[in-house]
Amino acid sequence: MNIIKKFFGSSPRDELIMIPLGKLFLVRSIQSPKGESECLYNDVVASIRRTSLLHNYQLVLSKAYEEGNDLSDDEELTGNEYSELEDVNNEEWSFLIDQNLQFDKLYEDNSRQITWNDLNGDPGDKFHFICDESVDEALVDQFMQTLYKCQYERKYKKDSSTVSQDSLKEFIVEHETAFESNDAKDISGNQDKDEDDEEEFHDVIDDDEEFFNSQILKGNELYTTTGDLRLYDPNDSVFKLKAADVVVRIVSPKAFTYYLNVKNTGLLIKIDPDLNPVFNFEHTSFIFSDLSSSTPASWLVKFRSYDELSQFQSQLMKYLWETLNQSEWLPKQNADKDYMIEAFQAMDIDSSEEDAQDEEKDEADEEYESEEESDTDKAGTSIRRREVKGFSDDDQDYNDYDPSLKMQPKRANLHNINKELKVGFKNDRSYVSRGDKLGVFKTTDDGLQFYTAIENLKTVKGKQLAPQKMMLHEGDRAMIIQDPTKQDTLYKMDLEYGKVVEEWRGREDLDLEDFGPTTKYAEISGEPTFLGVSEESMFKLDPRLSGDKLVKSEFNVYRKNPKFTALATTENGHVAVGSATGEIRLYNRVGINAKTQLPGLGEPIIGIDLSNDGRWILATCKTYLLLVDTKVKGDNSGSYYTKSFGKDNKPHPKILQLAPEHVAFIKMQTGTGLSFTKAHFNNGLDSKAQTIVSSTGPYLVSWSLRKLQKGDSHPYLIKKYDSKVIADNFKFGTDKDIILATTDDVTMVNKRSFKKPTKDNIVSTAF
């Protein structure tokens, strides 16, 4: 059993439409090595539900039960009864409604079927929902219409209430292109036309109509250059020539809106972070992603010379910055542009001062991706695969994992899912918030285990509380939490008693964007004070003060709103603060102006972390991470936290991004672009920053700091899960184990289980 489901429960979701009865089949393709098709359920209900994300919906297939078979939440179960209830809870599949599923309807011989692709199965595998004879044809038509509208909303991010039927035609599958599956005629009584099912990238690679079908944008031509256009072929893992001597131009239809256009090909892509630009000067190439179509792709332009690529990079970065900032790039900002351009290049760092013994150890650690684990539990431990010791239900094993069901979509409770993760420093505890509940987990030699759940969190005044941000306090004996509905207030929860005991406020109407310890590991100590930032100020809070907790002597308000979003501290109390404009400010203490201000690259900073000594800054943005080396060399050596340096002496930045071909794979698998969770360095009192971890969608990603310093072209590894990763961080004191929370599970994984990204492991899951 999934312990998250057991202790945190579930809540109802909004249903748009429902077909009350039918049968669910998995129809395998003729070429499938798995043999016969199978009936998954004889009695199943099909419904379309809203998700927590605007314009996103899911198709849910749940087992139908006769009236009287449902069990009350308050009813006690033992033995076989409990097992039966778990079977009931697991008999629900959900599919994110996306155009790639190719929903279709088949009406043959009084059989009304709804079909869609099994994206996790073999090529050509399909699900067939066969409606019961009692279901009216009009209801099926209405159900299909709703599916079309849901696909429209997801693709165009628009409401579909007034959409015309013509606008929905692109989502209607042509029957002559349908792929025949094994035993199809045994299910429906009809036989479809047999066609080969190609790889997902077939249309982009081989179909000239797809390649030349975009309309060339008519706008102001701002820049032109030439080169050879290549398209990434995932089957051969190479970029293949599509057109030689093409004209590449940047055009603008209106102010601060720019497009990259390859003339006479119809290739037209908006210049924004989803472009995921990569500049390879060794091969004088520019690589980028096209995520705008239903078939994502990775493109490459090969330039004739280093100078041509350099000039193009300068122009593209300028217009990307203007897109993100919606303002004009001024000549006085050229130094900032140089900083931005440097961020897309390999790091140039002198590591000769590093200890040789540490280097050998680190390089040995980097070989972990080539090692195989014979026992998967050595590589990762999930609470779904462990037994809860000494907790309710007579120590029943809650193992609900079945490797044979790997291809099945997992159920996710979208209105009550895991939200935040906080990894503790003492007692090997980790904490996961889920609605008004807090799950407590412990790490042992056997892996990760559930410890307890703190339920029905309430303020001291009895109001329900749903933690949005969490910080451990007073040696891990307490936790400071924030509720998103009241950002000017913080709550102290006594973890030993499991309840909120105090309520604090900086001052009236001072909304906290982020808060954190005064030093990197102050949470371990009994230090009572901590730091906070609002959009326009930075300050210290002292809970011992009567009334408002703001320390006025350490309160700095900016006249021009810097739009602060995140903060972090070093072990000696230096502070880095990120903003919605991407700028980073460095301070040696609170209450004064920044000693150093690093230019923003445009994307908001959603999280920031620092190495113990502060040398490395790690900022998280939606589509990339930013790694900054603050070490100052030469005669003017010092710290960017304590000294101001000239505009030409800025730290060395490096953007950490996924390769465009990997981004295209991920978009095809998930239907969405990149969206990184807050990234972290490994941490510990005497540890050295060696590894970085973050996630995007269901993918956990780790970077080797050593490889980044060396300019390695493949510095990251990945691991895929069967649901979205909500948050992740290293176990305290090591970079070997990573604790993560997905929507409905909490897991600890060893970094040896990460792999070099390929098409296969981007598609396959860890469970």
Order of alpha helices (4+ residues) and beta strands (2+ residues): alpha-beta-beta-beta-alpha-beta-beta-beta-beta-alpha-alpha-alpha-alpha-beta-beta-beta-beta-beta-beta-beta-alpha-alpha-alpha-alpha-beta-beta-beta-beta-beta-beta-beta-beta-beta-beta-beta-beta-beta-beta-beta-beta-beta-beta-beta-beta-beta-beta-beta-alpha-beta-beta-beta-alpha-beta-beta-beta-beta-alpha
